[in-house]
Amino acid sequence: MDIRFFIVGAPFVIAFFYTLFWLRKWGAFNSPNNNFPKKINLQNESIEQGYILENIFLTKN
């Protein structure tokens, strides 16, 4: 392999491992606590929220 591949690719490999280091240090890979809900409840969505979403995606000309 050519040395140019190492020169170009090394900063990306270093940045990847640096990001993993900080994510691990901040606790991104820890098991989730029981304080957080396991799944999202969509049953409590009101009609007004549905209208807000429709107004966002449907624009008038």
DSSP file (Angstrom, degrees, kcal/mol; ACC not computed):
  #  RESIDUE AA STRUCTURE BP1 BP2  ACC     N-H-->O    O-->H-N    N-H-->O    O-->H-N    TCO  KAPPA ALPHA  PHI   PSI    X-CA   Y-CA   Z-CA
    1    1 A M              0   0    0      0, 0.0     2,-0.2     0, 0.0     0, 0.0   0.000 360.0 360.0 360.0 153.7    0.0    0.0    0.0
    2    2 A D    >>  -     0   0    0      1,-0.1     3,-1.0     4,-0.0     4,-0.7  -0.525 360.0-126.5 -83.3 149.0    1.0    3.5   -0.6
    3    3 A I  H 3> S+     0   0    0      1,-0.2     4,-2.0    -2,-0.2     3,-0.2   0.731 104.5  72.2 -66.8 -21.5    2.0    5.8    2.2
    4    4 A R  H 3> S+     0   0    0      1,-0.2     4,-2.5     2,-0.2     5,-0.3   0.845  89.9  58.6 -65.5 -32.1   -0.5    8.4    1.0
    5    5 A F  H <> S+     0   0    0     -3,-1.0     4,-2.5     1,-0.2    -1,-0.2   0.899 108.1  46.1 -63.3 -38.9   -3.4    6.2    2.2
    6    6 A F  H  X S+     0   0    0     -4,-0.7     4,-1.9    -3,-0.2    -2,-0.2   0.877 111.9  51.0 -70.1 -37.4   -2.1    6.3    5.7
    7    7 A I  H  < S+     0   0    0     -4,-2.0    -2,-0.2     1,-0.2    -1,-0.2   0.909 117.7  38.3 -66.8 -41.1   -1.5   10.1    5.5
    8    8 A V  H  < S+     0   0    0     -4,-2.5     4,-0.4    -5,-0.2    -2,-0.2   0.890 122.5  41.4 -77.0 -39.3   -5.1   10.7    4.3
    9    9 A G  H  X S+     0   0    0     -4,-2.5     4,-2.0    -5,-0.3     3,-0.4   0.718  94.6  78.7 -85.0 -21.7   -6.8    8.1    6.5
   10   10 A A  H  X S+     0   0    0     -4,-1.9     4,-2.7     1,-0.2     5,-0.2   0.896  90.4  52.5 -59.3 -44.8   -5.0    8.5    9.8
   11   11 A P  H  > S+     0   0    0      0, 0.0     4,-2.3     0, 0.0    -1,-0.2   0.877 110.5  49.4 -60.7 -34.2   -6.9   11.7   10.9
   12   12 A F  H  > S+     0   0    0     -4,-0.4     4,-2.0    -3,-0.4    -2,-0.2   0.897 111.9  47.1 -71.0 -39.1  -10.2   10.0   10.3
   13   13 A V  H  X S+     0   0    0     -4,-2.0     4,-2.1     2,-0.2     5,-0.2   0.912 113.8  48.3 -67.0 -41.8   -9.2    6.9   12.3
   14   14 A I  H  X S+     0   0    0     -4,-2.7     4,-2.3     1,-0.2    -2,-0.2   0.913 111.6  49.8 -63.9 -42.8   -7.8    9.0   15.1
   15   15 A A  H  X S+     0   0    0     -4,-2.3     4,-2.2    -5,-0.2    -1,-0.2   0.876 109.0  53.2 -64.2 -37.2  -11.0   11.1   15.2
   16   16 A F  H  X S+     0   0    0     -4,-2.0     4,-2.2     2,-0.2    -2,-0.2   0.946 112.8  41.9 -63.1 -49.1  -13.2    7.9   15.3
   17   17 A F  H  X S+     0   0    0     -4,-2.1     4,-2.1     1,-0.2    -2,-0.2   0.841 112.6  54.8 -69.6 -31.8  -11.3    6.5   18.3
   18   18 A Y  H  X S+     0   0    0     -4,-2.3     4,-2.1     2,-0.2    -1,-0.2   0.899 108.8  48.8 -65.2 -40.6  -11.2    9.9   20.0
   19   19 A T  H  X S+     0   0    0     -4,-2.2     4,-2.6     2,-0.2    -2,-0.2   0.918 110.7  49.7 -65.1 -43.5  -15.0   10.1   19.6
   20   20 A L  H  X S+     0   0    0     -4,-2.2     4,-2.3     1,-0.2    -2,-0.2   0.886 108.4  54.8 -61.9 -37.7  -15.4    6.7   21.1
   21   21 A F  H  X S+     0   0    0     -4,-2.1     4,-2.1     2,-0.2    -2,-0.2   0.941 111.8  42.2 -59.8 -48.6  -13.2    7.6   24.0
   22   22 A W  H  X S+     0   0    0     -4,-2.1     4,-2.4     2,-0.2    -2,-0.2   0.881 112.3  53.4 -70.5 -37.0  -15.3   10.6   24.9
   23   23 A L  H  <>S+     0   0    0     -4,-2.6     5,-2.9     1,-0.2     4,-0.5   0.908 111.8  46.3 -62.1 -40.0  -18.6    8.8   24.4
   24   24 A R  H ><5S+     0   0    0     -4,-2.3     3,-0.7     3,-0.2    -2,-0.2   0.888 112.0  51.0 -67.5 -38.4  -17.4    6.1   26.8
   25   25 A K  H 3<5S+     0   0    0     -4,-2.1    -2,-0.2     1,-0.2    -1,-0.2   0.862 109.5  50.1 -67.4 -35.4  -16.2    8.7   29.3
   26   26 A W  T 3<5S-     0   0    0     -4,-2.4    -1,-0.2    -5,-0.1    -2,-0.2   0.528 120.0-109.5 -80.8  -5.8  -19.6   10.5   29.2
   27   27 A G  T X 5S+     0   0    0     -3,-0.7     3,-0.9    -4,-0.5    -3,-0.2   0.761  70.7 141.8  88.5  25.9  -21.4    7.2   29.8
   28   28 A A  T 3 <S+     0   0    0     -5,-2.9    -4,-0.2     1,-0.2    -5,-0.1   0.747  75.4  47.0 -72.3 -21.7  -23.0    6.7   26.4
   29   29 A F  T 3  S+     0   0    0     -6,-0.4    -1,-0.2    -5,-0.1    -5,-0.1   0.314  86.1 114.0-103.2   7.9  -22.4    2.9   26.5
   30   30 A N  S <  S-     0   0    0     -3,-0.9     3,-0.1     1,-0.1    -6,-0.0  -0.407  79.8 -94.2 -73.2 155.2  -23.7    2.3   30.0
   31   31 A S        -     0   0    0      1,-0.1    -1,-0.1    -2,-0.1    -2,-0.1  -0.431  51.3 -98.8 -67.8 145.3  -26.8    0.2   30.5
   32   32 A P        -     0   0    0      0, 0.0    -1,-0.1     0, 0.0     2,-0.1  -0.328  35.5-118.9 -68.9 147.5  -29.9    2.4   30.7
   33   33 A N    >   -     0   0    0      1,-0.1     3,-0.8    -3,-0.1    -3,-0.0  -0.321  19.6-116.7 -76.2 164.6  -31.4    3.2   34.1
   34   34 A N  T 3  S+     0   0    0      1,-0.2    -1,-0.1    -2,-0.1     4,-0.1   0.486 104.1  80.6 -80.1  -2.7  -34.9    2.1   35.2
   35   35 A N  T 3  S+     0   0    0      2,-0.1    -1,-0.2     0, 0.0     0, 0.0   0.744  79.6  76.9 -74.5 -22.8  -35.9    5.8   35.4
   36   36 A F  S <  S-     0   0    0     -3,-0.8     2,-0.1     1,-0.1     3,-0.0  -0.662  91.8-108.0 -91.7 143.3  -36.4    6.1   31.7
   37   37 A P        -     0   0    0      0, 0.0    -1,-0.1     0, 0.0    -2,-0.1  -0.406  19.1-139.8 -68.4 145.5  -39.5    4.7   30.0
   38   38 A K  S    S+     0   0    0      1,-0.1     2,-0.3    -4,-0.1    -2,-0.0   0.861  80.5  14.4 -75.7 -36.4  -38.9    1.5   27.9
   39   39 A K  S    S-     0   0    0     -3,-0.0     2,-0.4     0, 0.0    -1,-0.1  -0.938  82.7-102.2-139.0 162.0  -41.2    2.5   25.1
   40   40 A I        -     0   0    0     -2,-0.3     2,-0.7    -3,-0.1    -2,-0.0  -0.658  27.9-136.5 -87.3 134.6  -43.0    5.6   23.8
   41   41 A N        +     0   0    0     -2,-0.4     3,-0.2     1,-0.1    -1,-0.0  -0.822  27.4 170.1 -91.0 113.6  -46.7    5.9   24.5
   42   42 A L    >   +     0   0    0     -2,-0.7     3,-1.0     1,-0.1    -1,-0.1   0.400  61.7  85.3 -99.9   1.2  -48.5    7.2   21.4
   43   43 A Q  T 3  S+     0   0    0      1,-0.2    -1,-0.1     0, 0.0    -2,-0.0   0.759  82.8  58.9 -74.2 -23.6  -52.0    6.6   22.8
   44   44 A N  T 3  S+     0   0    0     -3,-0.2     2,-0.4     2,-0.0    -1,-0.2   0.293  73.0 126.8 -90.0  11.1  -52.0   10.0   24.6
   45   45 A E    <   -     0   0    0     -3,-1.0     2,-0.1     1,-0.1    -3,-0.0  -0.546  52.1-143.3 -72.5 127.1  -51.6   12.0   21.4
   46   46 A S     >  -     0   0    0     -2,-0.4     4,-1.2     1,-0.1     3,-0.1  -0.366  20.1-111.8 -88.8 169.0  -54.4   14.5   21.2
   47   47 A I  H  > S+     0   0    0      1,-0.2     4,-1.9     2,-0.2     5,-0.2   0.852 114.9  59.8 -67.8 -35.0  -56.2   15.7   18.1
   48   48 A E  H  > S+     0   0    0      1,-0.2     4,-2.1     2,-0.2    -1,-0.2   0.881 101.6  53.2 -63.1 -38.1  -54.6   19.2   18.3
   49   49 A Q  H  > S+     0   0    0      1,-0.2     4,-2.1     2,-0.2    -1,-0.2   0.878 106.7  53.2 -64.8 -36.2  -51.1   17.7   18.0
   50   50 A G  H  X S+     0   0    0     -4,-1.2     4,-2.0     1,-0.2    -1,-0.2   0.896 108.5  49.7 -63.8 -39.9  -52.2   15.9   14.8
   51   51 A Y  H  X S+     0   0    0     -4,-1.9     4,-2.4     2,-0.2    -2,-0.2   0.874 107.5  54.3 -66.8 -36.6  -53.5   19.2   13.4
   52   52 A I  H  X S+     0   0    0     -4,-2.1     4,-1.6     2,-0.2    -2,-0.2   0.927 109.0  48.3 -62.4 -43.7  -50.2   20.9   14.3
   53   53 A L  H  X S+     0   0    0     -4,-2.1     4,-1.9     1,-0.2    -1,-0.2   0.897 110.9  50.7 -63.8 -39.0  -48.3   18.2   12.3
   54   54 A E  H  X S+     0   0    0     -4,-2.0     4,-2.4     1,-0.2    -1,-0.2   0.897 108.7  52.0 -65.8 -37.7  -50.6   18.6    9.4
   55   55 A N  H  < S+     0   0    0     -4,-2.4    -1,-0.2     1,-0.2    -2,-0.2   0.814 108.1  52.3 -68.7 -28.5  -50.1   22.4    9.4
   56   56 A I  H  < S+     0   0    0     -4,-1.6    -1,-0.2    -5,-0.2    -2,-0.2   0.935 118.8  33.5 -69.5 -45.4  -46.3   21.9    9.3
   57   57 A F  H  < S+     0   0    0     -4,-1.9     2,-0.7     1,-0.2    -2,-0.2   0.708 111.7  63.5 -90.0 -20.4  -46.3   19.6    6.3
   58   58 A L     <  -     0   0    0     -4,-2.4     2,-0.3    -5,-0.2    -1,-0.2  -0.883  68.4-174.4-107.2 105.8  -49.2   21.1    4.4
   59   59 A T        -     0   0    0     -2,-0.7     2,-0.3    -3,-0.0    -3,-0.1  -0.747  21.0-125.0 -99.6 147.5  -48.5   24.6    3.3
   60   60 A K              0   0    0     -2,-0.3    -1,-0.0     1,-0.1    -2,-0.0  -0.676 360.0 360.0 -90.9 143.1  -51.1   26.8    1.6
   61   61 A N              0   0    0     -2,-0.3    -1,-0.1     0, 0.0    -2,-0.0   0.416 360.0 360.0 -94.6 360.0  -50.3   28.4   -1.8
